[in-house]
Amino acid sequence: MISSDVLLATLVLAPLIGFFINGLRFRSSDCQTAGIIASGAAIISFITSVVLTLRLVALPKDGRQITAHFFDWMLVGDFSAQVSFLVDPISAIMILVVTGVGSLIHIFSIGYMSHDARPAKYFAYLNLFLFNMLLLVLGDNLLIMFVGWEGVGLCSYLLIGFWFTDKEKAAAGMKAFITNRIGDAGFLLGIFTLFFAFGTVNFAELAARMPEVAEVGWTGPIALACLFLFIGATGKSAQIPLYVWLPDAMAGPTPVSALIHAATMVTAGVYMIVRMSHVFVLAPNVMMLIAVVGALTALLAALIGFTQNDIKKVLAYSTVSQLGFMFLGVGVGAFMPAMFHLMTHAFFKALMFLGSGSVIHAMHEEQDIRKMGGLAKKMPITHGTFLIGWLAIIGIPPFAGFFSKDEILWYTMAGKMGHPLLWLIGALAAIGTAFYMTRLMALVFWGESRVDSKVHPHEAPLNMTIPLIILAVLSLVGGWVGIPHALAQFIPGHPPHLLGDWIKPALVPLDLEAGPVVLELILMLVSVVLASVSAWFAYDSYLKNKARPTEIKERLGKAYDIVANKYYVDEFYFGKIINPLVGLSKGLWAYVDVNFIDKTTYFLADLVQGGGRALRSLHNGNLQQYAMYIVVGLLLALFYVLY
C-alpha cells in the first residue's frame, strides 16, 4: 500500500511538475498537448485527494488526521517551522473541491483556449495556481499557509492580466495584486502577533495554548491577531472594503474566473477563519465584526448585481455576495454551514462561470447580456446546466444552494451568536440574488433573440459541455450531504447531517443548538417563498412587462445611478486615498528627495571632490614646488616661535 507521505507528495507535486513541463514550452501554441499535460496533472491530484479522503474515512471519528513531515524549514532558538502537511475533515473538503473542480476547469479550458496564441503559458499558470492552493489548504502552520496565500495571489495576477497587451486587462491584474497586498500586510501582522503572544504558528499548538476565557476588548493579543487576520481575509475573499478588485478580475479568461475567482482562491479567507476557529471564538468582538461585514457585503454586492450588463460582472458581484454569506456564517460561529456553502458555491458558481464562458465563446466574445436573448434554443446543454446553477444559487430545494444558504440564515437568526437584524440583511441579499440571477437568465437564454445577425451562436464542443454537465449534477445533489435535521425527520431512516458529522470533530466545540425545529421549518419556507416571488417578479419584468425596469429606473433616479456606479467606491478610493498618496509621493520626491537629499549629497560630493583636487595639487611631483612648501613652512614656524 502506498504510504500517506507519498500520496501527499504526489498530490502537491503533480501540478508543479505540470507547471514546469508547460513552462519550458511556454511559447508553444499547441493547446491540445498543453491542455492534456495540465489536465492530467490536475486529475492525478484529484485521484490522490480521493484516496486520502477514503483513508481518512476509515480512521476513528476523533482521530481523523493524516500528517506528513517533509523537512525542517526554520529552526531559530526555540522556534521551529516545518514543511508539514495535514489532511483532516476540513482540508479534505478543500482538496476535493480544489482538485475536482480544478480538473473540470482544466478540461473546459482545452476547448475555450483553443484559439489562443499562448495556451502552454496559460496552462502552466493554471497548474502553478493549483500547486499554491494546495499548499495553502494543506499546510499545518501559518507560514506554509502564507506561502500558498502569496502564491495564489501571484497566479491570480498573472492570469487576470494574461492578455496583458490590452491595457485595461493589465490594469485589472495590477489592481487585484495591489489590493491584495493591503490585505496580506494585515495577514502578516496577525501571524507576528500570534507568534509573539504564544510562541508558535502551528495550528494544533495554537489551539492547545489558547486560554479558556474569551477576550472582551479589542486590544488583547488574540483580538488584535484575529482583526489583522480578518483584514487579510477581506482582501483575499473580496469583502468590504477590499472587494473592489474582484469584479475587475473578470478581465482574465473565463475559466480563470471559474477556478480562482469563484471556486477556490476567493474562499481562502473563509477557510483560514474556519481552520483557526479555536482562536477566533476567543475574540467575540471580531466575530461580530466579521458577521456584520459579511452581511453588508452580501447585501451591497447583490444590489450592484441588479444594474450590471456584463454577464461576467453579474456573476462577479454574485460571488462577492455569496462570499458575504460565508463570512456571515463564520461570524456567528456557524463554521460548518460556512464550509458547506463554500463547497456548494464552488459547484454552482464554477458551473455558471463556465456556462458564461460557453456563451461568450458562442457569441464571439460578446459579454453584454442586452445583446443576447433566446440562446436556450441555440445552446440547449449550456442552457440546461446553467438553469440548474440558477436554481441552486437562488436557493430552490432540492438544489445545493438551498441547504447551505438556509443553514447559514438559520444560525444567523436563532443561534446563540446570531441576531435577527443580521438574518434580515442576509434574507434581503438572498431575495436580491433571486432577482438579478433571474434577470440574467431571462436576458441571456429566454425571450426574443437580440443577437447581432452576423453572430451565429452554437453549442460548445464536448470538452466544454461535459464539465458543465458534471458540475450541474453536483449542483443538484451536492447539498444532500447536509440535509438539516428539521427536514431529515421527514425522510425514512432519518439520515444524519453527513457533512456536519464529518467536520464537527475538527472544529472548536461550540454549543450552536438553535431554536425549535418548527421555527427552522418556517424560516426555510419563508426563504423559499421570498426567493420564488423575487424570481417570478424578475421573470415578469424582463419577459412580460418589459417597460417596468425602465419605469423603476426612472423612479429611483439618483439612487439607481449610485448603485449602477458601484456606490462610487472606486472614485472615492482614487479621489481621497490613491491620488492624494500619489500627490504626496510626488511632493516628497520633488522637494525632499530631489531638492534636499539629492542636493545635499551633490554638495557633499562636490566638497569632497574639491578637497581632493586641492590636496592632489600639493602632491604633483614638482621638486621646486615641494622646496617652496618647505621654505614657507619654515617661515611660518619661525614666525610662530618669534611671535
BELFENLIN-V734563 format. One record per residue. RES is the residue in one letter. SS is DSSP state (~ for helix, > for strand, _ for the rest). OMEGA is omega in degrees with one decimal (NA if undefined). D_LAST is the distance of its C-alpha to the last C-alpha in Angstrom with 2 decimals. Layout:
RES_SS_OMEGA_D_LAST + RES_SS_OMEGA_D_LAST
//
This chain:
M___-178.6_103.85 + I___-178.4_100.47 + S___179.7_97.75 + S_~_178.0_96.02 + D_~_179.9_92.65 + V_~_179.5_94.04 + L_~_179.6_95.62 + L_~_177.0_92.42 + A_~_178.3_90.44 + T_~_179.9_93.10 + L_~_-174.8_93.08 + V_~_-171.1_89.35 + L_~_-178.0_88.84 + A_~_177.7_91.86 + P_~_177.7_90.31 + L_~_176.8_86.96 + I_~_175.8_88.77 + G_~_177.5_90.52 + F_~_-178.0_87.15 + F_~_-179.1_85.84 + I_~_179.8_89.04 + N_~_179.3_89.11 + G_~_179.3_85.33 + L_~_178.8_85.38 + R___-170.9_88.00 + F___178.9_86.49 + R___-176.0_87.18 + S___175.7_90.90 + S___179.9_93.29 + D___-176.2_96.09 + C_~_-176.0_96.65 + Q_~_-178.5_99.66 + T_~_179.7_97.91 + A_~_-179.4_94.72 + G_~_179.8_96.81 + I_~_179.0_98.95 + I_~_-177.1_95.93 + A_~_179.8_94.21 + S_~_177.5_97.46 + G_~_177.9_98.42 + A_~_179.7_95.13 + A_~_-179.6_95.66 + I_~_176.3_99.27 + I_~_178.2_98.29 + S_~_179.3_95.90 + F_~_179.1_98.68 + I_~_178.1_101.19 + T_~_177.6_98.69 + S_~_178.7_98.10 + V_~_-179.7_101.84 + V_~_179.7_102.15 + L_~_179.3_99.28 + T_~_177.8_100.80 + L_~_176.0_104.20 + R_~_178.5_102.64 + L_~_179.5_101.02 + V_~_-177.4_104.42 + A_~_-179.5_105.90 + L___174.9_103.42 + P___-173.6_104.13 + K_~_-177.1_103.21 + D_~_-178.6_100.42 + G_~_-177.0_98.98 + R___176.6_98.74 + Q_>_172.3_95.46 + I_>_-177.6_94.69 + T_>_176.4_91.16 + A_>_177.4_89.43 + H_>_-176.1_86.02 + F_>_176.2_84.58 + F_>_175.9_81.02 + D_>_-178.1_78.01 + W_>_-179.2_75.55 + M_>_174.2_72.75 + L_>_-177.2_72.10 + V_>_-178.3_69.02 + G___178.7_69.09 + D___-176.7_72.26 + F_>_175.4_72.77 + S_>_175.6_75.04 + A_>_-177.2_76.58 + Q_>_168.0_79.42 + V_>_-177.3_81.16 + S_>_-178.5_84.46 + F_>_-177.7_87.34 + L_>_171.7_89.82 + V_>_175.3_93.27 + D_>_-176.7_94.90 + P_~_-179.8_97.25 + I_~_-177.8_94.42 + S_~_177.3_92.85 + A_~_176.6_96.34 + I_~_-175.9_97.19 + M_~_-177.6_93.99 + I_~_176.3_94.39 + L_~_179.1_98.00 + V_~_-175.9_97.05 + V_~_-176.4_94.02 + T_~_-179.4_95.82 + G_~_177.7_99.30 + V_~_178.8_98.42 + G_~_178.5_95.69 + S_~_179.1_98.27 + L_~_-179.2_100.55 + I_~_174.5_97.72 + H_~_-179.2_96.76 + I_~_178.0_100.38 + F_~_-176.6_100.55 + S_~_179.7_97.41 + I_~_177.1_99.17 + G_~_-173.7_101.41 + Y_~_-175.6_98.89 + M___-173.8_96.15 + S___-178.3_98.59 + H___-178.7_97.44 + D___-177.1_93.70 + A___-174.3_91.58 + R___-177.5_89.57 + P_~_-179.3_91.93 + A_~_178.1_90.44 + K_~_178.9_87.03 + Y_~_-177.7_88.75 + F_~_174.9_90.69 + A_~_177.9_87.61 + Y_~_-178.5_85.83 + L_~_176.7_88.97 + N_~_178.1_89.13 + L_~_176.6_85.44 + F_~_179.6_86.08 + L_~_179.1_88.92 + F_~_-178.3_86.73 + N_~_178.1_84.02 + M_~_177.2_86.61 + L_~_173.6_88.15 + L_~_-176.7_84.76 + L_~_-173.1_84.38 + V_~_-176.5_87.76 + L_~_-177.9_88.00 + G_>_-178.9_84.59 + D___177.4_84.79 + N_>_-174.6_81.31 + L_~_-178.4_79.16 + L_~_176.4_76.82 + I_~_177.0_79.70 + M_~_-177.8_81.09 + F_~_176.1_77.76 + V_~_177.1_77.69 + G_~_179.1_81.15 + W_~_178.6_80.18 + E_~_-179.6_77.36 + G_~_179.0_79.53 + V_~_175.3_82.35 + G_~_177.2_79.82 + L_~_-179.3_78.56 + C_~_176.5_82.15 + S_~_178.3_83.02 + Y_~_-178.1_80.18 + L_~_-175.8_81.34 + L_~_175.2_84.97 + I_~_179.5_84.56 + G___-176.8_82.53 + F___176.2_84.74 + W___-169.0_85.64 + F___177.3_81.97 + T___172.1_82.60 + D___-174.5_83.88 + K_~_-179.8_80.80 + E_~_179.5_82.63 + K_~_176.3_83.59 + A_~_178.8_80.09 + A_~_178.2_78.75 + A_~_176.9_81.35 + G_~_178.9_80.13 + M_~_179.6_76.52 + K_~_178.2_77.63 + A_~_-177.0_79.47 + F_~_-176.5_76.59 + I_~_179.1_73.94 + T_~_179.5_76.23 + N_~_177.4_77.01 + R_~_176.8_73.35 + I_~_177.3_73.01 + G_~_-177.8_75.85 + D_~_175.2_74.57 + A_~_175.7_71.26 + G_~_179.0_73.35 + F_~_178.7_75.36 + L_~_178.7_72.25 + L_~_176.8_71.02 + G_~_177.9_74.46 + I_~_-179.9_74.26 + F_~_-178.8_70.81 + T_~_179.0_72.03 + L_~_-179.5_75.06 + F_~_-178.5_73.07 + F_~_-178.5_70.50 + A_~_-171.6_73.31 + F_~_173.0_75.85 + G___-180.0_74.09 + T___173.2_76.52 + V___177.1_77.67 + N_>_-174.8_81.05 + F_~_-177.9_83.95 + A_~_179.8_86.07 + E_~_176.7_83.18 + L_~_179.7_82.10 + A_~_-178.7_85.68 + A_~_-176.3_85.85 + R_~_179.3_82.60 + M___176.6_83.48 + P___-178.9_84.03 + E___-176.5_87.51 + V___-179.4_86.54 + A___175.3_85.46 + E_>_-175.4_82.22 + V___-176.7_83.00 + G___-178.8_79.73 + W___-170.1_77.52 + T___177.7_74.35 + G___-176.8_75.68 + P_~_-179.7_74.87 + I_~_179.7_78.43 + A_~_179.7_78.67 + L_~_179.7_75.31 + A_~_-179.9_76.20 + C_~_178.1_79.60 + L_~_178.7_78.12 + F_~_178.9_75.65 + L_~_178.5_78.44 + F_~_175.1_80.65 + I_~_175.6_77.99 + G_~_-180.0_78.20 + A_~_179.3_81.97 + T_~_177.1_81.91 + G_~_-175.6_80.04 + K_~_-176.0_82.21 + S___169.0_85.47 + A___175.1_84.81 + Q___176.4_85.00 + I___5.4_83.57 + P___-172.9_80.81 + L___-177.4_80.22 + Y___-166.5_83.69 + V_~_-177.2_82.77 + W_~_-170.2_82.24 + L_~_178.6_85.77 + P_~_178.3_87.81 + D_~_180.0_85.49 + A_~_177.2_85.82 + M_~_178.1_89.31 + A_~_-179.7_87.71 + G___176.2_88.17 + P___-174.1_91.47 + T_~_176.1_94.17 + P_~_175.8_94.71 + V_~_177.4_91.03 + S_~_-179.1_91.70 + A_~_-175.2_94.64 + L_~_-170.9_92.83 + I_~_-169.0_89.31 + H_~_175.3_89.63 + A_~_-169.5_93.00 + A_~_-169.1_94.05 + T___-168.0_91.04 + M_~_-175.3_87.31 + V_~_175.7_87.55 + T_~_-177.2_89.40 + A_~_178.9_86.52 + G_~_177.5_85.17 + V_~_179.1_88.58 + Y_~_-178.5_88.88 + M_~_-179.5_85.44 + I_~_178.0_86.38 + V_~_179.1_89.75 + R_~_-177.5_88.18 + M___-178.1_85.81 + S_~_178.9_88.45 + H_~_179.4_87.74 + V_~_-173.4_84.26 + F_~_-178.3_85.15 + V___178.8_87.93 + L___176.0_85.40 + A_>_-174.2_83.63 + P_~_178.1_86.45 + N_~_178.6_84.24 + V_~_177.4_83.14 + M_~_178.6_86.78 + M_~_176.8_87.84 + L_~_178.6_85.08 + I_~_-179.6_86.35 + A_~_-178.8_89.89 + V_~_179.5_88.91 + V_~_178.5_86.81 + G_~_-179.4_89.64 + A_~_-179.2_92.29 + L_~_177.6_90.32 + T_~_179.5_89.50 + A_~_-177.0_93.17 + L_~_-175.2_94.28 + L_~_177.6_91.63 + A_~_177.8_91.87 + A_~_178.9_95.66 + L_~_178.1_95.51 + I_~_179.2_93.38 + G_~_178.1_96.01 + F___-166.3_98.52 + T___-175.3_96.73 + Q___-178.9_95.71 + N___174.1_97.61 + D_>_-174.0_95.94 + I_~_-179.9_98.09 + K_~_177.7_95.11 + K_~_176.5_93.16 + V_~_-179.6_96.16 + L_~_179.0_96.18 + A_~_179.3_92.40 + Y_~_173.4_92.53 + S_~_178.0_95.54 + T_~_177.7_93.43 + V_~_-179.3_90.70 + S_~_-179.4_93.45 + Q_~_173.8_95.08 + L_~_175.0_91.77 + G_~_176.0_91.48 + F_~_-179.5_94.79 + M_~_178.5_93.43 + F_~_173.2_90.36 + L_~_179.2_92.68 + G_~_-178.7_94.60 + V_~_-179.5_91.67 + G_~_178.4_90.30 + V___176.6_93.48 + G___-179.6_93.56 + A___-174.8_96.31 + F_~_179.7_94.56 + M_~_176.5_97.79 + P_~_178.4_99.11 + A_~_176.6_95.75 + M_~_177.4_95.99 + F_~_-179.2_99.64 + H_~_174.7_98.70 + L_~_-177.9_95.90 + M_~_-177.6_98.59 + T_~_178.1_101.26 + H_~_177.5_98.75 + A_~_-179.7_97.67 + F_~_-171.2_101.30 + F_~_179.3_102.22 + K_~_173.2_98.90 + A_~_177.2_98.49 + L_~_-176.0_102.09 + M_~_176.1_101.40 + F_~_177.2_98.23 + L_~_175.2_100.03 + G_~_177.0_102.95 + S_~_175.9_100.66 + G_~_176.4_99.40 + S_~_178.1_103.01 + V_~_-179.2_103.54 + I_~_177.9_100.38 + H_~_-179.2_101.41 + A_~_-177.0_104.88 + M___178.2_103.54 + H___174.6_101.24 + E___174.8_98.02 + E___-177.6_99.14 + Q___-178.2_97.87 + D_>_-176.3_98.95 + I_~_177.4_101.89 + R_~_179.3_103.15 + K_~_-179.6_104.01 + M___-179.7_106.08 + G___175.9_109.28 + G___-176.8_112.52 + L_~_-179.6_110.84 + A_~_-179.3_113.08 + K_~_-177.6_115.82 + K_~_-174.6_113.54 + M___-173.6_111.60 + P_~_-178.9_113.98 + I_~_178.2_112.11 + T_~_179.7_108.74 + H_~_-177.4_110.44 + G_~_180.0_112.32 + T_~_178.0_109.29 + F_~_178.0_107.07 + L_~_178.5_109.82 + I_~_176.4_109.57 + G_~_177.8_105.78 + W_~_179.7_106.33 + L_~_179.6_108.84 + A_~_-174.4_106.47 + I_~_180.0_103.42 + I___171.5_105.33 + G___177.0_106.76 + I___177.9_110.47 + P___4.0_112.28 + P___-177.3_112.80 + F___-165.3_109.80 + A_~_-175.1_106.59 + G_~_-179.9_104.43 + F_~_-173.8_106.94 + F_~_-175.5_106.56 + S_~_-178.7_102.77 + K_~_-177.8_101.95 + D_~_176.7_104.49 + E_~_175.6_103.36 + I_~_179.8_99.84 + L_~_-180.0_101.30 + W_~_179.7_103.52 + Y_~_177.4_100.67 + T_~_179.7_98.64 + M_~_-167.3_101.44 + A_~_178.5_102.84 + G___-176.7_100.24 + K___179.0_98.37 + M___-178.7_95.06 + G___179.7_96.64 + H___-179.2_97.15 + P_~_-179.9_99.87 + L_~_176.5_97.34 + L_~_176.8_95.88 + W_~_-179.0_99.43 + L_~_179.2_100.10 + I_~_177.9_97.03 + G_~_179.4_98.05 + A_~_177.4_101.62 + L_~_177.2_100.52 + A_~_178.8_98.44 + A_~_176.8_101.52 + I_~_178.1_103.65 + G_~_178.2_101.11 + T_~_179.6_101.10 + A_~_-177.8_104.88 + F_~_-171.9_104.68 + Y_~_175.5_102.03 + M_~_174.6_103.24 + T_~_174.5_106.78 + R_~_178.4_105.40 + L_~_179.0_103.86 + M_~_-176.4_107.21 + A_~_-175.6_109.11 + L_~_-177.4_106.88 + V_~_-168.7_106.49 + F___-172.7_109.84 + W___176.0_112.45 + G___-177.6_113.93 + E___179.8_114.07 + S___174.1_111.95 + R___-177.2_109.09 + V___177.1_107.98 + D___-176.4_107.16 + S___179.6_110.09 + K___-178.1_107.87 + V___-179.1_107.12 + H___-178.0_109.77 + P___-179.5_108.97 + H___179.8_110.25 + E___-179.0_110.18 + A___177.7_107.37 + P___-174.6_108.08 + L_~_-178.3_109.03 + N_~_173.3_105.56 + M_~_-176.9_104.52 + T_~_-179.7_107.65 + I_~_174.4_108.14 + P_~_177.5_104.81 + L_~_-178.5_105.87 + I_~_179.8_109.20 + I_~_179.1_107.66 + L_~_176.9_105.15 + A_~_177.1_108.00 + V_~_178.4_109.95 + L_~_178.4_106.94 + S_~_176.6_106.48 + L_~_-171.4_110.08 + V_~_-174.3_110.34 + G_~_-179.3_106.70 + G_~_-175.9_107.02 + W_~_176.7_110.07 + V_~_-178.4_107.95 + G_~_177.9_106.84 + I___-177.0_110.05 + P___-177.5_109.34 + H_~_-180.0_111.56 + A_~_177.5_112.96 + L_~_-177.0_114.54 + A_~_-178.6_115.14 + Q___179.1_117.73 + F___179.9_119.98 + I___-179.4_119.83 + P___179.8_122.29 + G___178.2_120.59 + H___179.9_117.61 + P___-178.0_114.99 + P___172.6_111.62 + H___-170.4_108.39 + L_~_-178.2_107.52 + L_~_178.9_103.93 + G_~_178.1_103.29 + D_~_-178.5_104.69 + W_~_-170.3_102.68 + I_~_-173.6_99.24 + K_~_-178.1_99.52 + P_~_-177.4_98.49 + A_~_-177.0_95.17 + L___175.5_94.21 + V___-178.8_92.95 + P___178.4_96.06 + L___175.3_96.45 + D___-176.9_99.45 + L___179.8_100.19 + E___-177.4_103.87 + A___-170.5_104.43 + G___-174.6_107.34 + P___-178.1_111.04 + V_~_-178.8_112.53 + V_~_179.2_114.38 + L_~_178.8_111.13 + E_~_178.9_109.77 + L_~_179.3_112.90 + I_~_179.9_112.74 + L_~_176.1_109.12 + M_~_-179.1_110.03 + L_~_179.1_112.92 + V_~_-178.2_110.79 + S_~_-178.6_108.14 + V_~_-179.6_110.70 + V_~_-179.1_112.56 + L_~_178.4_109.41 + A_~_-179.6_108.22 + S_~_179.3_111.69 + V_~_179.4_111.92 + S_~_178.9_108.47 + A_~_178.8_109.41 + W_~_-179.4_112.71 + F_~_177.7_111.01 + A_~_178.1_108.62 + Y_~_-179.2_111.57 + D_~_-176.1_113.54 + S_~_-173.5_110.61 + Y_~_177.9_109.76 + L_~_-177.3_113.25 + K_~_-179.3_115.73 + N___-171.0_114.03 + K___178.7_111.35 + A___-175.1_110.47 + R_~_179.9_109.40 + P_~_179.1_105.88 + T_~_178.8_105.08 + E_~_179.3_106.47 + I_~_179.0_104.44 + K_~_-179.6_101.30 + E_~_179.2_101.88 + R_~_-179.7_102.54 + L_~_175.5_99.38 + G___-175.3_97.34 + K_~_-179.7_93.64 + A_~_178.6_94.12 + Y_~_-179.7_95.51 + D_~_179.7_92.59 + I_~_179.7_90.14 + V_~_-179.3_91.90 + A_~_177.6_92.41 + N___173.9_88.69 + K_~_177.7_88.03 + Y_~_179.2_86.77 + Y_~_-179.5_83.87 + V_~_178.8_81.93 + D_~_179.0_80.36 + E_~_177.6_79.41 + F_~_179.7_77.90 + Y_~_-179.5_75.87 + F_~_-175.2_74.61 + G_~_-173.0_74.01 + K_~_-176.4_72.49 + I_~_-171.6_70.94 + I_~_-178.2_70.56 + N_~_175.0_69.51 + P_~_177.6_67.00 + L_~_177.4_65.51 + V_~_178.0_65.39 + G_~_177.2_63.76 + L_~_179.6_61.23 + S_~_178.0_60.52 + K_~_177.9_60.03 + G_~_177.7_57.69 + L_~_178.8_55.64 + W_~_-174.5_55.57 + A_~_-171.2_54.56 + Y_~_-178.3_52.00 + V_~_-175.5_50.71 + D_~_-174.2_51.17 + V_~_-171.8_50.57 + N_~_-178.9_48.30 + F_~_-174.9_46.16 + I_~_-178.1_46.40 + D_~_-177.8_46.78 + K_~_176.5_44.10 + T_~_179.6_41.66 + T_~_177.6_42.32 + Y_~_179.5_42.10 + F_~_179.7_38.69 + L_~_178.7_37.38 + A_~_178.4_38.97 + D_~_180.0_37.44 + L_~_179.7_33.99 + V_~_-179.4_34.35 + Q_~_177.6_35.92 + G_~_176.4_33.17 + G_~_178.7_30.49 + G_~_178.5_32.62 + R_~_-179.6_32.87 + A_~_179.3_29.10 + L_~_179.3_28.62 + R_~_-179.9_31.61 + S_~_178.6_30.13 + L___-174.7_27.35 + H___-174.2_30.09 + N___178.2_32.50 + G___-179.7_33.05 + N___-175.2_31.56 + L_~_179.2_29.95 + Q_~_179.2_28.32 + Q_~_177.4_26.63 + Y_~_179.7_25.51 + A_~_178.2_24.07 + M_~_179.4_22.17 + Y_~_-178.5_20.76 + I_~_179.9_19.70 + V_~_179.5_17.99 + V_~_179.9_16.20 + G_~_179.0_15.20 + L_~_178.7_13.94 + L_~_179.1_11.88 + L_~_179.8_10.34 + A_~_179.4_9.83 + L_~_178.8_8.38 + F_~_-178.9_5.90 + Y_~_-178.3_5.14 + V_~_-179.7_5.49 + L_~_-179.0_3.79 + Y___NA_0.00
//
